[in-house]
């Protein structure tokens, strides 16, 4: 089952209005006249049948969305049923692109509709600005989108209620003779031609019923999903069917057939007859509002689908980043950009074909996935069970094929083209990904380069080499350089350097004698190198500059506290200036066999480096890694569950799997420091590996306030790591962190 990380905050009213307003969109203003032109008064019956046919889909979605109440909708069901492969990629990508392009189409429609009230309105800039505003609203939380939909949907329902009531009661409204006037046109046709017209009408209006899909797409953010999802889906479908049917009944019964057939202004024309005082203006305003609801629901679906595709590693991983409001802000940003570009370059009509046929493709496979899921997981808990299963699933799949057969041929051609392009993209990216993974695996196995163990003390060098050989144990051609930097006396002349080094050869031999046996036992090449410089950190940096093959610098934490209290101490300078990964060990009796390793995990790159090192070091069969995430303050169970999912996501994305010897722990604490110290007492940890904090860049702190305190109080050995990143990358991480927090 997919992981949940988004916050559940949509109540039943918001869910119902998301589905209702997402369904009763701009199509009702355009399609009513076209439906009447195809089937005459039988268009009303076609709308009723369309609603009943859609009920099978709604019941399927009620079961699937409550069984898998996570973001993604149909693509999640396809993935669960058929696996994370081409079919899931096609279903998810097509669903996401369909929603993205539909948002662009609706934004252009909004601008055009608004230009009726504001002449000379620039269409493209208004469409782009509208998309951006809706995106910003979504960034601040899905509850905003839900409340926005309540306001817009409530307005639409009130307007349509007035339209229906006035149309049925006003003397200039519904008239039975006018309603039946269209029958004359079709009297000579056979029953099969009548059925064909009905099916064509259903095909035309079918997609207008499935706005409730947004509820399934956003199921991860619905509170009390077992109750609110089925109620929201079924209520929204019921309301939409009633509104569509009654609006069509009033319109076809008010406007004579010859005037109504094919009209794109059928509703306002009808309102002009029985609602003369302001009816046209109100219906025009309702049309504008309907386009806004379409933008809102389409962008909500698109961003959640993009987020899920990213989370499942089908799309780039950065799209699954979450903001402080627990919204997928990178996915929102990308969807806004693409929608705005599509609206700006004027290809929305062409790309809107995806919306009309893409959903049928997704629906077909989602329906078959439901059948497959019943076979794969017959005993899985299903809070809502679709009645008459498997009839509902097969009926929904069959209807998708039937409707596609009566769809516009251009739409089908376009669908096939898009599917072919997406298939090409999938296999290209899969091939590239496989080649990258093979290259990385070979590079890891072949090794190469050096680990620089910088130490002047025998015991520190031994501890560092014990860790170093574990880090390179599974690689070939990777050596360890035990590097000793001697501080050159200020009064030493250049011609005295060599004799000065000769005097310290004994230290070099001592370090080699102590560390070489450890390396030989693991068949790792090791040598000792001695250099002199005015400052130790200067010697280390110079060595790194001369030898680009050094991948990691390992240092020991000094026993003399005075050495680290100066603003420009050795550790600080190397941590800041070494363009390599750096690890600093505080040894408190470290043994070679590491049985228990603790890794406190944050969101930064240093924590990810800590995880990688922990996995490499925990090679013994009984070694155990605990990845710990601490949450401050009083939090609810849902937040802890979200943090657990996020921790698992970080581990899997960094290590490629969830190792069997790794335990995920999420704890609620008042103090992060106290929480980590308490955890170190729960198990006999041999080593804690923790990432350096951003405060490492501040002169008054060594590795960050938390790490500095742990160095003093933790009883187990500690390894503080910092992953090298260019300054521009560090700046970018800071901006991302500000957004996420």
Secondary structure, DSSP 8 states (H G I E B T S, - for coil): -----S---B-HHHHHHHHHHHHSSTHHHHHHHHHHHHHTTHHHHHHHHHHHHHHHHHHHHHHHHHHT-STTTHHHHHHHHH-SSHHHHHHHHHHHHHHHHHHHHHHHHHHHHHTTTSTT--HHHHHHHHHHHHHHHHHT-HHHHHHHHHHHHHHHHHHHHHHHHHHHHSTTS--HHHHHTTHHHHTTS-HHHHHHHHHHHHHHHHGGGGGGHHHHHTGGGBTTHHHHHHHHHHHHHHHHHHHHHHHHHHHHTTS-HHHHTT-S-HHHHHHHHH-TTTHHHHHHHHHHHHHHHHHHHHHHHHHHHHHHHHHTTSS-GGGG---TTS--HHHHHHHHHHHHHHHHHT-HHHHTHHHHHHHHHHHHHHHHHHHHHHHH-TTS--SS--TTTTHHHHHHHHHHHHHHHTS-HHHHHHHHHHHHHHHHHHHHHHHHHHHHHHHHHHHHHH--SEEEEE-SSHHHHHHHHHHHHHHHTT-SS-EEEEEEEEE--TT--GGGHHHHHHHTHHHHHHHHHHHHHHHHHTT-EEEEEEEEESSHHHHHHHHHHH-TTEEEEEEE--SSGGGGSSTT-HHHHHHHH-SSEEEEEE-SS--SS--EEEEE--SSHHHHHHHHHHHHH--STT-EEEEEEEEES---HHHHHHHHHHHHHHHHHHHSS--TTEEEEEEEES-HHHHHHHHHHHTT-SEEEEE--GGGGSTT-SS-HHHHHHHHH-SSEEEEEE----HHHHHHHHHHHHHH-
